[in-house]
């Protein structure tokens, strides 16, 4: 058996064709002839010198297979191989190894698949060379136009693989090859077979690639034919090699020999004294833009990296910029090393070098796009920090460019990492360590414990990242606030881990990126779970340990007069005390009466914790005030329940109690008036001269009773009961303490407004108080009338009794003098009756005028319930007939209702 060295190249080539196609020697003849033509052809594609690209693809393939150690070993061995001259055509060997490493079961998109190539070539033309042209996937279709004349045969980018290669036209097959002579061509003598089997590499668009393809040093031997036209240089013209070297320095922000930074124009410019053709000057100017972009980003990072006040988010942003610059520097280091190798080997840049301005322009396309994005981001983020900075970065990710979006998402993952760590520390431990005020939850250390829930923690709206919604931010605030409220106010020592299960936090930027990619899914679920668990536990503690709902019901029963039997009995007991001047009252006496009323009514069955908080309060005394004017019930709140029943809320309760107490006093007063009328009606029948006055009293009392009953009905049922029912339903459905506080505030605001205690109803309240004062005046007037009438009745009965007794004794009943005296006294009393009638008439007129004014205000009120109240108060149109404004108001309201319909 002949050895491999003894076999001719023709035999080896035929064996190779048989092995590739799987056919016999007779069947493989057309493919063999085609292979001979290919080997003997003169074309020399530029890809044959891209050794760096092939080595990078091998390294990436190893990394994809998670063979990092092998990739590092390969890089080291390849570096050592480049420093030696053992192999002349390293690219061909590396490309062969790469081709052999591909999985044959995987559909290949490579143009260099030999079997497929033979099968495709023959049907088209067995005597021609196939032409391959593919577009780099990382460039847009219009890239050739945008780059102003860049050759399509060198299309690539800074982080993508070379993908456009043109093979020269057909050439004659050398006869020496067919005759079994050594494989060489006239134009390419000395080039081995491996260098002639150069096929286009596949396109790679991996965003992780940071380095562009660089051809290896040229093979030893005569150069291949090239289609490049080399223009002769003019005298004194700067060479392209010198410009390339300058450009590499400019890429790093360093002034070159010919290209320097112009402070006036704020850009890198080629010295006007330098002799240079227009195309090279334009190309170098376009390349120099990378230096300006690099300086802009570098200046920002250098200035901010040492600024501690920039915070963790800002430092993360600077770290991400440093990371991008590091990848950029890696590319520049490869370019410098390649230039150094070519300098050592004496390569002619114009004909053989891989580092030309055109190639740099294409290789640096994607790095330029990335630097432009970073520079724009730096401009947009000026003066921002914390969550505001994260929002600025996030806004730049809303683009249709996938590479830019991937870059911004990577930066956002680093920037948002500290924010998410703040967030998880807050919602799972209740801890806030925000030294530089970057987090959107703010804390005020000067706020005391009793105002912790309301004032200590708040939202910094400017620091809420745009990828976190306002609802999520409110829940985040509430979660941490609830944990701190439990620990500091409720003194609950339950560990936060038992309240809600802490999920995995964003330990790394990768975790943050995964979380940000699913903001409406996993992130929302974490926030919701912590929110519901923490809020439910807090409400359970307040209801179980601090009787929150019981205290709420106690406010309704005592301060809003809901406990009817207790309030009535308390008024009966307090009446002797409250009719006295306010200055003669003592709080301990009133407190004793309060305790008596509690023990005598159903209030005694309330929780002792509630009853001990019920107390008496005396308001500020004004001249002429009685006990009725200064008496008030009070309810002491402290601890956690003071968060719901704040001082402002208790002030509202006190105002409502005083209003309801006064209205209840009017009802109590009218009841006494009615009782006096009923009791004295029969007694005064013997005094017919009083019938008109008493009738007038009865009519006025009936008007007042009707008014007070309608007002009491409105206050009790339409205001208090309806508002309380809404409050109770909201409290039962509340998911957190804020919902309860908000519902309670709405309840108080509603009853304050509808009880005419707000600023908008001040005129109505003044009229109502005037009506209440008229009821008190009427009580005093009627009491005075009955007192005088009963005294007169007693004197008359005494006179008749004395007269009868004397007649029984056989004497004259009365003497003339006594009779005259009696007549005089009766006449004097009868003369006071017109005065009483006139006083009642004035009181009635004044009362009715106030009521009419009150009705006019009710009719013009925007509150529909108050307008309905006016209908009930004047159900028989008694006041309407007396007041023309009421008729106008009724007509206007009827027209308004019809227009609304």
Secondary structure, 3 states (H helix, E strand, C coil): CCCCCCCCHHHHHHHHHHHHHCCCCCCCHHHHHHHHHHHHCCCCCHHHHCHHHHHHHHHHHHHHCCCHHHHHHHHHHHHHHHCCCCCCCHHHHHHHHHHHHCCCCCCCCCCCCHHHHHHHHHHHCCCCCCCCCCCCCCCCCCHHHHCCCCCHHHCCCCCCCCCCCCCCCCCCCCHHHHCCCCCCCCCCCCCCHHHHCCCCCCCCCCCCCCCCCCCCCCCCCCCCCCCCCCCCCCCCECCHHHHHHHHHHHCCCCCCCCEEEECCCCEEEECCCCECCHHHHHHHHHHHHHHHHHHHHHHHHHHHHCCHHHHHHHHHHHHHHHHHHHHHHHHHHHHHHHHHHHHHHCCCCCCCCCCCHHHHHHHCHHHHHHHHHHHHHHHHCCCCCHHHHHHHHHHHCCCCCHHHHHHHHHHHHHHHHHHHHHHHHHHHHCCCCCCCCCCCEEECCCCCHHHHHHHHEEECHHHCCCCCCHHHHHHHHHHHHHHHHHHHCCCCCCCHHHHCCCCCCCCCHHHHHHHHCCHHHHHHHHHHHHHHHHHHHHHHHHHHHCCHHHHHHHHHHHHCCCCHHHHHHHHHHHHHHHCCEHHHCCHHHHHHHHHHHHHHCHHHHCCHHHHCCEEEEECCCCCCCEHHHHEEEEECCCHHHHHCCCHHHHHHHHHHHHHHHHHHHHHHHHHHHHHHHHHHHCHHHHCHHHHHHHHHHHHHHHHHHHHHHHHHHHHHHHHHHHHHHHHHHHHHHCCCHHHHHHHHHHHHHHHHHHCCCCHHHHHHHHHHHHHHHHHHHHHHHHHHHHHHHHHHHHHHHHHHHHHHHHHHCCCCCCCHHHHHHHHHHHHHHHHHHHHHHHHHHHHHHHHHHHHHHHHHHHHCCCCHHHHHHHHHHCCCCCCCCCCHHHHHHHHHHHHHHHHHC
